[in-house]
Amino acid sequence: MKKAEKETDVIMNDKTDNAVETKNETVVKAKSLIIKLEDLVPFKDHPYKVIENESMIELTESISVHGILNPLLVRPLEGEDGKYEIISGHRRYFAAQKLGMKKVPCTVHFIDRDTATVIMVDSNCQRTELLPSEKAWAYKMKMDAIKRMPGRKPAENVSPVETQKRSSEIIAKEAGESRAQIDRYIRLTYLVPELLQYVDEGKIGMRPAVEMSYLDEETQRCIVDRIDESGGEVFPSHAQTRRIRQQAENGKITYDDIVAIMDEPKPNQREKVKIPADELRARIGKSMTDEDFIKYLYTAVDYYKKHLERQRDQGAR
């Protein structure tokens, strides 16, 4: 038997200080270990991006001075001799690699992958700098894990939609979000990577993104193609994505249909006229209050409009 497996078996089966016997099973207590970096493996499909930004640089500098103050949370990796999967602490792991550290302090939890998934999501979801895509995949992973949890009995005569609703309510309560918002984030996982990237960049809002998530991949890629052809200048609005979705659900929608919808002028893209207020005040009178100034402008516009109407009437005679 492999060394790591023996260590786990002893803790789980013998009544040692690391095991707590409950009514139906033995719960293995976490233990502290110093583990080699080469024996640590990132969490599979980890949804959070480790980026070498300013925050990461500050963390690396702090660790170089003070060391790792908060141990990484890990679990023994099934089928791997002496390997541990990181549950929480990927940024600390990355910083340790950058600094050339050989070992790091860890807290080992003897738990299954679904339990680890819930802990992994919960330990990161309160970070303020999370991208929409990170929240989307994290909430999706947690929902799937909750549904697979042992002891979770499916309610009788409850549809899959109702089951998902109940799971999203659990996630919403723990994440401090509304259930509807959790569902919106999870819908983002149905977007093609290019559209999800635009959401992360703030070029596509949550509401149009959710509408597009209901489109098939071919239709989504048509939208991506139109964005590319416009040089990244044309993005669909919420109203436009609703029309594209409605037309797609009512029948086949073509690329030309999508182009026609996306190229329509949007209210927030109409040219705005900037009036030099200082120049107008110089002509009207600088001593005028803002309220009187606005009234004066409206009166002047109305007067000039009537003047043009009189000229038009005279020319028609």
N, C-alpha and C positions, 0 to 999 in steps of 0.2 A: 504494500500500500504506500502511496506517495506521502511524503513528509507533511505537506500542508493538510492533506486529508486526515492524517492521524491526529494532528493537533486539533482540528475541528471536531473529530469524532470523540476525543477525550473530553472536550469541553461540553459537548452535547449529551453524552451518555453517562458520564460520571458525575456524581453529586459533588462538584468542586465549588470553589468560591465564585466561579464565573457562571454558574448555572442556578436558575431559580425555578423550582418545580411548582407548577400551577395545577389546577384541578384536572385538566385534560392533557397538558403537554409541558415539556421542559423549555423554558425561555432562556436563551443564551445571552448573558450580559455582554456588553461591549468591552473591549480591552484595548489598552494603549500599547503601541509598538513603534519602533523606529524601523522604517522600511526603505530599502534601496529604491531609487527612482526607476531603475531598470525593471523592477518587479511590479510597477504600477501601470495600469492600463486605463485610458480614458473611458468614460461611460459610453457604451454603444449608442449611436444616434443621439449623442448629447446635443440638445437644441441651442445651447448658449454659445455664442461666439467669443473666443478669446482673441482680442485685438490688442496689438501693441500701441495703445493710445496713451494719452497723458496719465490717465488713471492707472494703467498698467505699469507705466514707468515709475510712478510714485510708489506703487506696491513693491516693485522690484527693489527700489532704493531702500524702502523701509525694511524689507527682509534682509538686505545686505548688511544693515546696521544692527537690527534687533533679532534677526532670525525669524522663523515661522512661529508666531505666538499662538495661533489657532490651528490645531492639528487638522489634517485632511480627514474627511470621512470616507472610509473604504469598506469593501466587503470581499471575502474570498471569492475568486473567480472560478466558477464551475469548470472542471475539466482541464484546468491549468495548474501545473505544479508550482506552488509558492507565489502565484500571481494574485494581485488584488485589483479590483475594479474601483475607480474613483467615483464616489457618489457626489461629494461636494468638495471643492477646492481645486478646480481645474486651473484657475488663475494663479494660485499659489504654486501649483505643480509647474506651470509654464515659467513662472519667475525663478523657481529653483533650478530649472534647466538652463535658463539664461545665465544664472550665476555660477553654474558648474557644480552645484551641490550634488553629493552622492546619495545622501539619505535625508528623509524628512519624517517628522513625527506624524503619526496617523492614529485615528480611533477606528478600530475594526468592529463592524457590526455584522453579526451572523444572521443575515436576512436574505429573503428571496428577491428576485429582480423586481417584481411588482412593488413590493414594499420599498425597495431602494429607489425606484422611479418616483414614488410619491415624495420621499424625503428629498431627492435631488431637485424636484420642481419647487417644493416648498422652501428650500433653503436659498433659492435664487429669485423667486417671483417678486420679492419686495424691492429688488434693485431698481432704482429710478431710471437707469439709462438703458433698460431693455428695449430692443427693437420689436416691432409688431410681429415679425416672423419668429422671433425667439419665444414670445408669449404664445403665439399660435401653436407651435410644435410642442412646447412644454405642456400646455393645457391639454392638447390632444393625447400626448403620452400618458399624462396623469389620468385622463378619463378612461383610456383603454386599460390602464393598470387597475383602476378602481373596479371596473367591470369584471376583471379576472380575479379579484381578491378572494381568497378562500373564506368560506363562511358567509359570503354575500349571497343571500337567497333571492332568486328572481321572484318578484311578486306575480301572483296569478292574474291572468287576463290583463297584463300590462304590455303595451306595444313597445317595439324597439325605440320609437320616438319618445315615449314616456320614460323609458329607462334612461335614455340619454339626458332627458330633462332633469331627472333626479340626480344623475351624476354631475351635471353642470351646476346644479344648485349647491352641491357639496363643495365643488371647486370654487364657486363664487364666494361662498361664505368664508372660506379659508384664505382667499386671495384679496378679499376686500373689494371685489368687483360685482356688478350686477350679473344675474344669470344670462340676460340677453347679451351682455358684452362678452361673456365667456363664449357663448355660442358664435358670436361674430368672429372672435379671434380664431376659433377652431375652423370656421368656414374658410379662413385664409389658407389653410393647408391644402385646399383643393385648387389653388391657383398654380399656374405654371411658374417656374422659377423666375422668369423675367418680370412678370407682373408683380410677384411678391417682392422682388427687389425694388420695384418702383414704389411700392407701399412703404418699405423701409426708408426710402429716400425722401418720402413726403410728397412725391409727385402724383400719387393716386391716394385718395382718401379712403377711409374705412368703408363708408356706405357704397361707393361705386365698386370697391374691391369685393365686397360681399355679393353684390349682384353678379359680378363676373365669375365668382366661384361656382355658380350654378350652370355655367356654360361648359360645353364639352371642350376638350383640349384643342381641337381644330379651330373652333370659333375663337378661343382665347388667343391662339397663335396668330389669327388674322388681326386681332387688335394689336398684338405686339408688332406685327409687320407694318401696320399703319403708323404706329408710333415711331418705328425706325425710319420709315420713308419720310416722315415729317421732320426728321432730324431731332427728335425728342421734344418737339414743340407742341404737338397735339396729343392731349390725354383726354379720355372720355369723362364726362361729368356724371353725377348720379342719375340725372334724368336721362342721359343718353344710354347709360348702361341698362337702365330699366327698359328702355325701348328695344335695345338689342336683345335682351333676355326675352322679352315678350314676343318679339318677332321670331326668335329662335325656337321658342316653345310652341308657337302657332304653325310652324313650318320651317323649311330650309331657309337659312339666311346666307347670303353670298358675301364675298369680300367687298364687292362694290356697294352692297347695302350698308356694310359697316363703315366704309369710307364716307358714304353720303351722310350718315348719322353723325360720325365723329367730326366731320368738317363743318357742321353747322355752327354758326357763331354762338358763343356762350355769353350769358349776361355779364359775367365778370371779365370777359375778354373784349368787350366793346371799348372803343377808343374813348378815353376820358379827356375832357377839355379842362385845361388848367388856366384859371383866370388870375393874372397878376394883381393881387389885391392892393399892393402899395401904389401901383400906377393908377388904379381906379380911384383910390382915395385922394391922390394928388389932384385929380381932375374934379372930383366931387366936393371934397372938403375933408381935411384930416381931423377936424374937431368933432366930426359926426360919430355917435356911438355905434357899436356893432349892430344893434337892433335897427336903428334908423338907416344905417348903411345898407342892410339887406332889404328893407322896405323900399328904399330908393331904387335899388337895382330892379326889383320886381316891377315897380311902377314904370321905370324907364323901358323895360322890355315890353310891357303891355302897351305903352304909348307908341313905341316903334312898330309893334305888330299892327296896331290900328292904322298907323301911317302907311304901311305897306299895303294894307287892304284898300285904303282910299286910292292909292296910286293905281292898283290893279283895276278897281272899279272905273276910274277915269279913263284908263287905257282901253277898256272894253266898250266904251261909248262910241 
